[in-house]
Amino acid sequence: MQGHCLCGAVRFEVEPPVLSCVTCHCDSCRRQCAAPMTAYFGVRDGRWRWTREQPQRFQSSPGVERSFCPHCGSPMSFRSSGMSDVMHLYVAALDDPEALRPTLHVAHEEKLSWLRLDDDLPVCDGPDYTKVQPLPDR
């Protein structure tokens, strides 16, 4: 799988399988992507790489590093110290975003009240899909 930013300066390549594909409702992801929620997928280090320019990185909160294209500003990824061997890349940046389908809503407790979901996916509180047990839909 391959992907890129809006201008094409930052590109990446991923060797499947991915760990998970989720939609995130946390305030940080919403603000970085300027969207009511975003979809991202996790991939272990060693199974992905930047193939052109590297993105600009910044610490968005303690233990969280986010990246974006230094030319067009497209959000590209985030990494959490709690899952330090995993890179999370945004599904919308994939050349074929239809290749992955979310299976879980994370940080559901931060979902915007006006956002209506009708996909029957399980939800969980918090962003760490590897440690948080799914909760019943609310």
Buried (B, 14 or more C-beta within 10 A) or exposed (E): BEBBBEEEBBBBEBEEEBBBBBBBBBEBBBEBBEEEBBBBBBBBEEBBEBEEBEBBBEEBEEEBBBBBBBBEEBBBBBBBEEBEEBBBBBBBBBEEEEBBEBEBBBBBEBBEEEEEBEEEBBBBBBBEBEEBEBBEEE
